[in-house]
Amino acid sequence: MKTTKSLAQCVCGKQNNLDLFRFIAALLVIFSHAYPICLGSTGLDPLERFTSEQLSFGGLAVSVFFVYGGFLIAHSADRSKTARHYFVSRCLRIFPALWFAVFTLAFIIGPLFSSLSTSAYFQSSDTYLYLLNGVLILRHPLPGVFTHNVYNATVNGALWTLPIEFLCYIACFIAYKLGFFQKKRFIWSLPIMIAFYFGMPQLIGADSILNAALRPVVLFYIGIGFYVYREHISLRIPVALLCLFIIIISIPLGILEYAFLLCFPYIMFTFGFGCRQIWPNFTKRGEFSYGIYLWGWPIQQCLCVLFQFTLSPFMNFLIATPLAILMGVISYYCIERYCIKLKKRLTGK
């Protein structure tokens, strides 16, 4: 197996492991969320404990989505004829499945699990304010829903990444239009990103919840960088293993965050594009990871109620996973598949 091909050469073929890795990442999100959902805000998943809270399985999974997302969205911007084509593609990817989840939770799951009467539930303004999630304005509670759950009454905490993702889409297209996809010009964006990464905690406070967005944004940016310099990046398995070693030894040193940002993208692109396909035709039936991601958290919260808060995190994960996969399949076949066809008609791609 050749390991010295450039990223550009590897991307030309359709055989890659991206869909498999994103599917695994979606399951890791469910696994990671099971701990705070079942044990409260102090519940840490095994990776979080092992790394002394430097990295969780959920953070690892979100990193997979964003570093691949930066590369793929940059490719989309480069191929789009107009801003309309680009944003139609992005909106059809993110919003219809989100609307399906938001409306189902608000008008079907919500009243079933609310401690309020049905009439009181639908008379509450919070029921309708929850629909703001459909336009990426986060509203976590529904009236009387999950109010006694161990973590809190957050109906779908996984939605926090979506506004960040969409802002990254906008920034990516602006960067493309300003010519930053040119190799000589892209390098000048690096000081801006470094200033953003180190300056934002100073502006918003080191303890702000918004700091959780820093790693995904930086990884999205790095994904764009891999696209811009794809012809000059060689994918070598020994180098990827060295990167993994650097990440591991950085854990006891307390510098995992920096090692992760520097090394993780190369690992993911090497094993995503530069290796033999692990599971050929894995997504022949469809790509379900987005739907799984959208539905994992609310299903886990529902299980807490149904099992009267007796489930361990691992049992919560075991039961929630097939249900989330089922909802991912439903989301794909009822919503996302038709949006893909519509996107092809509207954009000609």
Secondary structure by P-SEA (a helix, b strand, c coil): ccccccccccccccccaaaaaaaaaaaaaaaaaccccccccccccaaaaaacccccaaaaaaaaaaaaaaaaaaaaaaacccaaaaaaaaaaaccaaaaaaaaaaacccccccccccaaaaaacccccccccccccccccccccccccccccccccccccaaaaaaaaaaaaaaaaaaccccaaaaaaaaaaaaaaaaccccccccccccccaaaaaaaaaaaaaaaaacccbbbbaaaaaaaaaaaaaaccccaaaaaaaacaaaaaaaaaccccccccccccccccaaaaaacaaaaaaaaaaaacccccaaaaaaaaaaaaaaaaaaaaaacaaaaaaaaaaaccc
